[in-house]
Amino acid sequence: MRRILLLATGGTIASKESGQGLSPAITSEEILSYVPAVGELCRMEAVQLMNLDSTNIGPKHWLRIAAAVQEHYESYDGFVITHGTDTMAYTAAALSYLIQDSPKPIVITGSQKSICLDDTDARRNLYNSVLYAADRQSHDVSLVFDGKVILGTRARKERSKSFNAFSSVDYPEAAVIRDRKLIRYLAPRTYHYGAEPTFYDRLEDKVLLLTLIPGMGAEALELLRDSYQAVILQSFGVGGLPGGGNGPLAQAVSEWLAAGKTIVMMTQVPYEGSDMAVYQVGQQVKEKFRLIEAYNMTLEAAAAKLMWALGQTRDPDQVRELFYRPVQFDVIR
């Protein structure tokens, strides 16, 4: 029987009423006790890494989770990470870059209601995650939620309360789980015997997200340049800057790049990605400046990948090369 390790980090799945709102308080062993049926799927063990609301989880915690997987990698056949839903997609993306080419599955899940409630989605999500992690054809980082298996670089939370909270953005779901049966939509990747993942242990968290709105000036970009190593500019439609290649925002972009910083351009439209070459306001900018365009990457993947790339190098050309190197179908140009 395969061995699966549960790594608990907190979140709604582990929450109880504190008198001031829900707060994580249920331990990893208690979580497993609510779903005894997983014992029919595999040998299950648990480690309590942290017990945090996912709003409080960030890059230092991603590194801690990745390090825990690395520490236990040889002893287990797969991993299930319980996590709060609010930043789960960020963590899934970050782990996709921190643990690359893993022949063993690393599955992230959680719930919209605590596992201790009668009408919760937690027990089903946990069972499905263990079912997927225990399957011999599963590999790499995935998010399992509401019967869907989503690549770690393609997940996004789109609903704040409903059980079908997550979607796979601009890429098919890898599989679905219906009536405790795993149905694969994508052919699993083949790893040769003895293949080992590549683990990374550095991230740069000085990454800024700036979402443009009509009429917005360049002051924020100018003032924050010295505080960050990179900025993600979320623009409109298929991508561009107000004023094109000659406006105040373009001037601020020029100053960021002259300072050796990295700029990623992406759209704030949820689906179908950017194509800055379509309109003059985008084409001018793309031709004039050596920007990175995120195309149809999710914001979560773009942010995590930028942190990962900057953790490996500060050289803008090398950052660009790493950013465009595909990982788990994260960028399609």
Sequence and secondary structure as in RCSB ss.txt:
>XXXX:A:sequence
MRRILLLATGGTIASKESGQGLSPAITSEEILSYVPAVGELCRMEAVQLMNLDSTNIGPKHWLRIAAAVQEHYES
YDGFVITHGTDTMAYTAAALSYLIQDSPKPIVITGSQKSICLDDTDARRNLYNSVLYAADRQSHDVSLVFDGKVI
LGTRARKERSKSFNAFSSVDYPEAAVIRDRKLIRYLAPRTYHYGAEPTFYDRLEDKVLLLTLIPGMGAEALELLR
DSYQAVILQSFGVGGLPGGGNGPLAQAVSEWLAAGKTIVMMTQVPYEGSDMAVYQVGQQVKEKFRLIEAYNMTLE
AAAAKLMWALGQTRDPDQVRELFYRPVQFDVIR
>XXXX:A:secstr
  EEEEEEEESGGGEEE SSSEEE   HHHHHHT GGGGGTSEEEEEEEEEE GGG  HHHHHHHHHHHHHHGGG
 SEEEEE  STTHHHHHHHHHHHEES SSEEEEE  SS TTSTT SHHHHHHHHHHHHHSTT  EEEEEETTEEE
ETTTEEE  SSSS  EEE SS  SEEEETTEEEESS      TT   EE       EEEEE  TT  SHHHHHTG
GG SEEEEEESTT   TTGGGSHHHHHHHHHHHTT EEEEEESSSSS   TTSSHHHHHHHHHS  EE TT  HH
HHHHHHHHHHHH   HHHHHHHHHS STT    
